[in-house]
Amino acid sequence: QVQLVESGGGLVRAGGSLRVSCAVSGIKFWINAMGWYRQAPGKQRELVAAITGGGSLNYADSVKGRFTISRDNAKKTVYLQMNSLKPEDTAVYYCHFVAGPENYWGQGTQVTVSS
């Protein structure tokens, strides 16, 4: 059974930093890509950052220079370091793994940035 366990997130003031992490277990296929999406109230879920199996990185324009995605292959964990946070970064953040033909989603963790 595949499990994704997210941790981190919380409440921070504008300009502050947070790190969220997501550990996956039970995946049998090779992990092709992993990343983070977010969904703010009343908005569609959007890609924040992604990293492929080969190490290629992709960031949303709105977070470039502020957020950094990284991974620990041995731990099957993906991280998102968020710096210089803004109120518009407030959302539920979801980790996402692509392994073989399957897509897996974390349960979501709330990030709230106060002004």
Secondary structure, 3 states (H helix, E strand, C coil): CCEEEEEECEEEECCCCEEEEEEEECCCCCEEEEEEEEECCCCCCEEEEEEECCCCEEECCCCCCCEEEEEECCCCEEEEEECCCCHHHCEEEEEEEEECCEEEECCCEEEEEEC
